[in-house]
């Protein structure tokens, strides 16, 4: 089973590309989905979040209060490290479990959708190839503002906290430039690039 690392900045279209690869037969493991599940109501990380940050960081349903945590993380860099120390081991375990299940099921390609692939420093060594979904920064900002309640400043702060476009492209074996493409064009370009990687 070959392992493809998929990454891209917020609003780049990475999740859409991951769906195209899954539809084409790849076994998709979404690290962001695992992270969100761990901090949802009854999630594995929520009790530790309440212990370390305080119960006010959980909402009325017992899930992570994302707006409150986002505000803290961007004003206190140590808060990000504390949150990652809770969530990352859970996500890594989930990835390993799903990768093992995909192998048992006979999957030929495992697609690891990892937003922080570049920032983590470990994943680029653990995959056979890296596919980066890239677009202009202004496109990222417009897409995220359209789909969420975040302001331009909030989106910009997320972009600034992530690896730069240049850093992501530097580790890429292939880059999908997702600017001004229709969904069908994006799908065709993605599948062509992945076929070219000879995974």
Backbone bond lengths (Angstrom), bond angles and torsions (degrees), N, CA, C in turn:
res aa  C-N    CA-C-N  psi(-1)  N-CA   C-N-CA  omega(-1)  CA-C   N-CA-C  phi
1 X - - - 1.463 - - 1.527 108.93 -
2 X 1.319 116.57 124.87 1.455 121.56 179.03 1.531 109.16 -88.98
3 X 1.336 115.69 150.92 1.462 121.75 -175.30 1.528 109.58 -118.39
4 X 1.333 115.62 119.54 1.461 121.67 178.46 1.518 108.86 -108.32
5 X 1.329 117.16 121.87 1.456 121.28 174.33 1.518 109.18 -85.91
6 X 1.322 116.58 127.31 1.464 122.74 -179.62 1.521 108.06 -115.86
7 X 1.326 116.95 126.80 1.458 119.21 179.84 1.519 110.45 -148.41
8 X 1.320 114.90 168.18 1.459 122.00 -179.62 1.512 108.61 170.94
9 X 1.308 116.71 158.30 1.455 120.89 -179.29 1.517 112.06 -72.76
10 X 1.316 115.63 168.77 1.462 121.45 177.54 1.533 109.11 -55.69
11 X 1.318 116.68 134.23 1.453 120.98 177.88 1.519 115.45 77.27
12 X 1.327 116.94 8.08 1.469 119.35 -177.37 1.528 112.94 -78.46
13 X 1.341 116.85 -22.08 1.462 120.86 -174.96 1.513 112.28 101.21
14 X 1.322 117.11 14.24 1.460 122.56 -177.85 1.530 112.41 -58.46
15 X 1.322 116.75 -43.08 1.470 119.41 -178.47 1.524 111.19 -65.73
16 X 1.326 116.48 -35.91 1.470 120.23 177.02 1.517 110.45 -64.85
17 X 1.335 116.89 -43.20 1.461 121.08 177.22 1.528 110.24 -62.27
18 X 1.321 117.15 -40.75 1.466 120.45 177.25 1.517 111.88 -60.03
19 X 1.332 116.76 -40.02 1.472 120.65 177.97 1.526 110.77 -63.81
20 X 1.332 116.93 -41.35 1.466 119.90 178.30 1.533 110.32 -60.36
21 X 1.332 117.12 -41.81 1.463 121.00 -179.26 1.530 111.05 -67.96
22 X 1.322 116.17 -36.67 1.467 119.44 177.03 1.528 110.38 -67.14
23 X 1.330 116.40 -41.66 1.462 120.23 178.64 1.532 111.28 -62.59
24 X 1.340 115.52 -27.75 1.465 120.11 -179.37 1.532 112.27 -86.35
25 X 1.339 116.47 3.92 1.460 119.86 174.89 1.509 116.07 111.17
26 X 1.327 117.47 -2.38 1.457 119.40 177.39 1.516 111.45 -75.05
27 X 1.337 116.39 149.59 1.469 121.41 174.73 1.528 106.69 -89.63
28 X 1.327 116.07 109.30 1.465 121.19 -173.49 1.523 110.91 -93.69
29 X 1.333 115.59 128.65 1.463 121.65 172.77 1.529 106.68 -118.65
30 X 1.317 116.05 117.91 1.462 122.84 -174.49 1.531 109.43 -102.26
31 X 1.336 116.98 104.82 1.462 120.98 -178.06 1.523 111.52 -62.54
32 X 1.340 117.57 -36.09 1.463 121.14 178.95 1.526 111.16 -63.54
33 X 1.338 116.28 -40.89 1.467 120.13 179.36 1.527 110.12 -64.45
34 X 1.330 116.57 -40.01 1.465 120.02 177.33 1.527 110.45 -63.80
35 X 1.329 116.22 -41.14 1.461 120.61 178.88 1.526 110.78 -63.29
36 X 1.329 116.34 -45.52 1.476 119.86 -179.92 1.525 110.83 -63.72
37 X 1.334 116.81 -39.78 1.462 119.80 179.37 1.529 111.20 -63.24
38 X 1.332 116.18 -35.67 1.470 119.51 -177.82 1.521 112.01 -68.86
39 X 1.347 117.01 -23.81 1.462 120.21 -178.65 1.529 112.53 -110.43
40 X 1.339 116.25 9.52 1.466 120.28 174.50 1.528 109.35 -77.77
41 X 1.309 116.70 174.49 1.457 120.52 176.91 1.529 110.00 -55.12
42 X 1.319 116.68 130.26 1.471 123.13 -176.75 1.535 112.61 68.76
43 X 1.321 117.45 12.08 1.457 120.34 179.97 1.519 111.91 -70.64
44 X 1.322 114.93 159.03 1.460 120.92 -173.84 1.527 112.62 -64.56
45 X 1.313 118.21 -25.44 1.471 121.00 -175.50 1.525 113.88 -93.19
46 X 1.318 118.00 -10.90 1.465 119.22 -168.10 1.531 113.33 -66.81
47 X 1.325 118.36 -38.27 1.469 118.62 -179.27 1.519 110.52 -65.68
48 X 1.330 117.85 -38.95 1.463 120.81 178.04 1.526 110.83 -67.41
49 X 1.330 117.52 -36.94 1.467 120.67 176.97 1.523 109.85 -60.97
50 X 1.329 116.87 -45.21 1.461 120.50 179.93 1.522 111.39 -64.13
51 X 1.329 117.22 -38.52 1.470 121.19 -180.00 1.523 111.49 -66.88
52 X 1.334 116.60 -44.37 1.462 120.63 -172.11 1.521 112.55 -84.84
53 X 1.334 116.87 -39.07 1.465 119.96 -176.28 1.524 113.19 -101.87
54 X 1.330 116.79 -21.47 1.456 121.07 -177.45 1.518 110.66 110.94
55 X 1.339 117.03 149.55 1.467 121.06 -177.22 1.515 113.40 -62.07
56 X 1.336 117.89 -20.01 1.463 120.24 179.54 1.522 112.16 -68.94
57 X 1.341 117.41 -9.86 1.470 119.97 177.62 1.530 111.98 -89.89
58 X 1.334 116.23 5.32 1.466 121.06 170.35 1.528 107.74 -111.31
59 X 1.345 115.27 144.98 1.466 118.19 -179.91 1.531 110.54 -85.61
60 X 1.312 116.24 -172.72 1.467 120.87 -175.37 1.518 112.65 -63.44
61 X 1.326 117.55 -20.21 1.469 121.49 179.83 1.528 112.40 -95.90
62 X 1.335 116.76 0.28 1.452 120.32 -179.95 1.515 114.16 86.15
63 X 1.326 116.86 10.46 1.466 121.43 176.96 1.526 109.18 -94.79
64 X 1.328 116.02 161.84 1.453 120.71 176.32 1.527 110.17 -58.37
65 X 1.332 116.13 131.29 1.462 121.11 173.23 1.526 106.21 -80.36
66 X 1.323 115.99 95.58 1.467 121.02 -171.17 1.528 112.48 -64.77
67 X 1.317 116.99 -39.23 1.466 119.50 -179.10 1.526 110.29 -64.10
68 X 1.327 116.52 -44.17 1.468 120.20 179.67 1.526 110.92 -64.79
69 X 1.348 116.06 -43.33 1.458 119.61 -179.61 1.530 110.88 -67.18
70 X 1.338 117.05 -39.64 1.460 120.12 179.05 1.525 110.18 -59.81
71 X 1.326 115.84 -43.22 1.458 120.54 179.98 1.526 110.81 -62.23
72 X 1.323 116.85 -41.70 1.463 120.97 -179.94 1.523 111.17 -67.33
73 X 1.326 115.76 -46.69 1.463 120.43 -175.68 1.524 111.79 -60.97
74 X 1.319 117.03 -37.13 1.457 119.16 -178.25 1.523 113.12 -82.09
75 X 1.338 117.16 -9.03 1.463 119.45 175.57 1.528 111.58 -105.93
76 X 1.338 116.82 -15.05 1.472 121.66 -176.70 1.524 108.37 -140.23
77 X 1.329 116.49 101.39 1.462 120.59 -175.76 1.523 112.17 -62.28
78 X 1.320 118.05 -29.13 1.470 119.45 179.49 1.524 111.12 -67.96
79 X 1.335 116.82 -25.49 1.472 120.21 179.03 1.522 110.28 -65.10
80 X 1.331 117.11 -38.54 1.462 120.60 177.55 1.534 109.97 -59.99
81 X 1.324 116.42 -45.93 1.468 120.38 -179.35 1.526 110.82 -62.34
82 X 1.322 117.48 -39.63 1.472 120.67 179.66 1.527 111.06 -66.72
83 X 1.338 115.95 -40.67 1.464 119.41 178.85 1.531 110.16 -66.81
84 X 1.329 117.01 -43.65 1.469 120.51 -179.92 1.526 111.12 -62.74
85 X 1.337 116.92 -34.87 1.468 120.06 179.08 1.529 111.28 -64.06
86 X 1.321 117.00 -26.55 1.467 121.49 176.58 1.534 110.84 -81.42
87 X 1.338 115.38 -49.38 1.468 120.53 -168.60 1.531 112.96 -82.63
88 X 1.314 118.03 -40.36 1.473 120.25 -172.74 1.525 114.51 -58.53
89 X 1.340 120.02 -43.79 1.479 117.79 177.97 1.526 112.93 -60.68
90 X 1.321 116.77 -34.55 1.466 120.82 178.69 1.528 109.59 -67.39
91 X 1.328 115.80 -43.53 1.466 120.68 179.72 1.530 110.52 -64.75
92 X 1.320 117.05 -44.04 1.474 120.64 -179.80 1.524 110.81 -61.18
93 X 1.313 116.56 -40.77 1.467 120.05 178.05 1.530 110.26 -64.98
94 X 1.324 116.63 -41.19 1.458 120.15 178.71 1.514 112.22 -63.92
95 X 1.343 116.78 -40.63 1.463 120.85 177.92 1.527 109.79 -61.77
96 X 1.335 116.50 -46.40 1.466 120.56 -178.60 1.529 111.03 -61.36
97 X 1.331 116.69 -41.53 1.468 120.46 -179.85 1.523 110.99 -64.63
98 X 1.320 116.55 -43.18 1.467 120.01 -178.77 1.524 112.13 -71.83
99 X 1.324 116.71 -34.01 1.463 119.90 175.99 1.522 110.59 -65.17
100 X 1.319 116.82 -41.22 1.465 120.68 178.60 1.528 110.76 -64.59
101 X 1.335 116.28 -40.17 1.467 120.09 178.72 1.522 110.75 -65.35
102 X 1.333 116.94 -39.87 1.473 120.50 178.57 1.519 110.69 -63.95
103 X 1.323 116.35 -40.27 1.469 120.49 178.43 1.531 110.50 -63.35
104 X 1.338 115.66 -44.73 1.472 119.60 179.25 1.520 111.12 -62.34
105 X 1.337 116.47 -32.41 1.464 121.02 -178.60 1.528 112.07 -80.42
106 X 1.335 116.20 -4.06 1.461 119.75 177.23 1.512 114.63 84.93
107 X 1.348 117.84 20.70 1.465 120.33 179.60 1.529 109.94 -62.84
108 X 1.314 115.95 139.87 1.468 120.47 178.22 1.519 111.24 -89.78
109 X 1.357 116.51 -28.82 1.460 120.42 -178.04 1.523 109.93 -133.05
110 X 1.328 115.59 125.30 1.459 122.05 174.58 1.523 107.36 -104.04
111 X 1.331 116.43 121.99 1.468 121.81 179.46 1.523 107.70 -102.83
112 X 1.326 116.09 113.83 1.458 121.55 -179.83 1.522 108.58 -99.97
113 X 1.333 115.93 102.14 1.461 123.24 179.96 1.527 107.10 -83.09
114 X 1.347 116.20 101.72 1.460 121.43 -173.47 1.527 109.53 -128.25
115 X 1.340 117.63 101.09 1.460 120.41 -177.44 1.531 112.94 -55.66
116 X 1.326 117.49 -38.42 1.465 120.91 -176.11 1.529 111.51 -101.25
117 X 1.317 116.50 34.40 1.467 120.42 -179.20 1.526 111.05 -56.63
118 X 1.304 117.89 -44.78 1.470 121.52 -178.49 1.520 110.28 -71.95
119 X 1.335 116.55 -44.89 1.458 120.68 -176.28 1.525 112.51 -64.71
120 X 1.327 117.40 -32.75 1.465 120.36 -175.36 1.519 112.34 -68.77
121 X 1.330 116.75 -29.70 1.450 119.73 179.87 1.511 115.49 76.88
122 X 1.337 117.85 -3.99 1.464 119.61 -176.92 1.516 113.45 -112.12
123 X 1.355 116.71 -33.67 1.459 118.97 -168.20 1.520 113.66 -70.93
124 X 1.335 117.24 -32.64 1.469 119.07 -179.25 1.526 110.85 -59.91
125 X 1.334 117.19 -26.33 1.475 121.15 179.01 1.518 111.97 -84.23
126 X 1.327 117.44 -15.44 1.459 120.64 -172.81 1.528 113.25 -104.19
127 X 1.323 116.56 5.39 1.459 120.34 178.47 1.525 109.45 -122.14
128 X 1.325 115.68 160.93 1.464 120.39 -179.45 1.519 112.31 -82.52
129 X 1.331 116.76 -23.90 1.464 121.44 177.86 1.523 108.21 -159.60
130 X 1.339 115.17 156.71 1.466 121.23 179.14 1.527 108.62 -120.72
131 X 1.345 115.52 126.21 1.458 122.54 174.71 1.519 107.92 -108.64
132 X 1.326 116.46 121.44 1.464 121.65 179.98 1.520 109.18 -106.43
133 X 1.335 116.01 131.69 1.457 121.66 172.88 1.527 106.41 -98.54
134 X 1.314 115.89 122.30 1.453 121.86 -171.44 1.525 109.84 -126.51
135 X 1.318 115.88 152.27 1.469 120.91 172.11 1.520 107.54 -160.60
136 X 1.311 116.40 172.85 1.458 120.46 178.38 1.526 110.35 -66.74
137 X 1.319 116.59 147.54 1.465 121.11 -178.37 1.523 111.61 -59.88
138 X 1.323 117.52 -39.87 1.462 119.99 179.89 1.528 110.44 -63.42
139 X 1.330 116.87 -34.12 1.468 120.55 176.78 1.522 109.91 -65.22
140 X 1.331 116.93 -42.83 1.461 120.39 176.63 1.525 111.02 -56.08
141 X 1.329 115.42 -48.66 1.469 120.44 -177.00 1.523 110.77 -61.14
142 X 1.329 117.02 -46.86 1.469 120.69 -178.59 1.523 111.23 -62.75
143 X 1.348 117.20 -43.41 1.462 120.04 -178.62 1.522 111.31 -63.24
144 X 1.330 117.23 -45.68 1.465 119.85 -176.60 1.520 110.94 -68.69
145 X 1.329 117.58 -38.60 1.461 119.79 178.19 1.525 110.96 -64.43
146 X 1.327 117.35 -35.33 1.469 121.04 179.66 1.526 112.23 -68.94
147 X 1.343 116.56 -34.54 1.468 119.31 -173.34 1.521 113.67 -96.09
148 X 1.329 117.77 -11.38 1.462 119.91 -176.67 1.520 110.10 -136.86
149 X 1.318 115.10 177.87 1.465 120.39 -179.55 1.524 111.40 -92.56
150 X 1.321 117.33 14.71 1.459 120.54 -177.02 1.530 111.14 -77.69
151 X 1.328 115.63 145.37 1.454 121.15 176.18 1.534 109.17 -82.51
152 X 1.328 115.70 167.18 1.471 120.09 176.33 1.530 110.43 -55.94
153 X 1.331 116.91 -41.96 1.459 120.75 -178.08 1.525 111.00 -64.92
154 X 1.334 116.76 -39.61 1.465 120.03 178.99 1.525 111.53 -65.76
155 X 1.329 116.18 -43.09 1.468 119.62 178.45 1.522 109.99 -63.26
156 X 1.336 115.97 -42.69 1.463 119.86 -179.96 1.517 110.92 -61.51
157 X 1.342 117.02 -37.29 1.464 119.69 -179.89 1.524 111.01 -67.24
158 X 1.342 117.26 -34.93 1.463 120.20 176.02 1.527 109.75 -66.21
159 X 1.325 116.22 -45.90 1.472 120.67 179.22 1.528 110.38 -58.72
160 X 1.336 115.94 -43.21 1.465 119.98 -178.74 1.523 112.15 -65.44
161 X 1.338 116.82 -28.03 1.466 120.37 -179.03 1.531 111.95 -82.27
162 X 1.334 117.01 -15.23 1.461 121.15 -179.61 1.524 110.09 -91.87
163 X 1.331 115.33 167.23 1.460 119.72 173.29 1.529 108.99 -56.96
164 X 1.323 116.48 151.01 1.458 120.51 179.10 1.527 110.04 -76.51
165 X 1.316 115.69 163.88 1.473 119.89 175.88 1.531 109.57 -56.50
166 X 1.322 116.61 -42.48 1.468 120.67 -178.96 1.529 111.20 -62.28
167 X 1.340 116.96 -42.08 1.466 120.39 179.94 1.527 111.42 -64.67
168 X 1.341 116.19 -40.87 1.471 118.56 179.55 1.522 110.50 -67.09
169 X 1.312 116.49 -44.50 1.467 119.63 -178.18 1.532 111.08 -63.97
170 X 1.332 116.91 -27.91 1.468 120.78 -178.47 1.526 112.31 -67.26
171 X 1.341 117.99 -25.99 1.473 119.84 -179.54 1.531 111.38 -100.57
172 X 1.331 117.20 -0.48 1.470 121.17 -173.53 1.525 112.16 -78.00
173 X 1.323 114.60 139.66 1.469 120.64 166.98 1.523 109.96 -89.65
174 X 1.336 115.89 -23.72 1.465 121.93 175.54 1.523 107.63 -152.52
175 X 1.331 116.29 148.67 1.469 122.17 -179.30 1.523 109.11 -127.69
176 X 1.323 116.10 127.44 1.462 121.79 170.50 1.523 106.70 -97.08
177 X 1.324 117.31 113.75 1.455 120.42 177.96 1.520 108.22 -89.91
178 X 1.326 115.02 102.35 1.458 122.15 -170.76 1.522 110.69 -99.11
179 X 1.306 115.32 68.14 1.458 120.69 177.13 1.524 108.16 -128.28
180 X 1.342 116.69 119.38 1.453 120.37 177.44 1.517 114.49 74.69
181 X 1.337 117.47 16.82 1.467 120.72 179.34 1.520 110.38 -96.15
182 X 1.326 116.58 144.64 1.465 120.10 168.68 1.528 107.44 -75.16
183 X 1.323 116.82 166.58 1.465 119.94 178.81 1.525 111.18 -61.06
184 X 1.336 116.54 -39.56 1.474 118.98 -179.51 1.523 110.52 -67.92
185 X 1.317 117.21 -36.82 1.467 120.19 177.13 1.525 110.72 -67.17
186 X 1.336 116.49 -40.70 1.460 120.48 178.45 1.520 110.92 -63.27
187 X 1.333 115.95 -41.99 1.468 119.75 179.44 1.528 110.61 -63.59
188 X 1.323 117.06 -46.47 1.466 120.78 -178.93 1.523 111.04 -62.23
189 X 1.327 116.72 -43.20 1.463 120.49 -179.38 1.527 110.36 -65.04
190 X 1.329 116.60 -41.65 1.467 121.11 179.54 1.517 111.33 -60.53
191 X 1.325 117.16 -51.02 1.461 120.82 -175.91 1.538 111.14 -66.22
192 X 1.316 116.78 -35.59 1.462 119.83 176.68 1.522 111.39 -64.76
193 X 1.317 116.17 -44.53 1.475 120.32 179.78 1.522 111.42 -63.54
194 X 1.329 116.53 -43.20 1.475 119.22 -178.39 1.514 110.78 -67.51
195 X 1.329 117.73 -38.52 1.466 120.09 175.33 1.524 110.64 -60.94
196 X 1.326 116.07 -35.85 1.459 120.58 179.73 1.515 113.38 -69.45
197 X 1.335 116.61 -19.28 1.466 119.74 178.12 1.522 112.14 -77.57
198 X 1.329 117.19 -10.71 1.470 123.45 177.96 1.525 111.54 54.72
199 X 1.321 115.15 46.59 1.463 120.42 178.76 1.536 110.84 -79.19
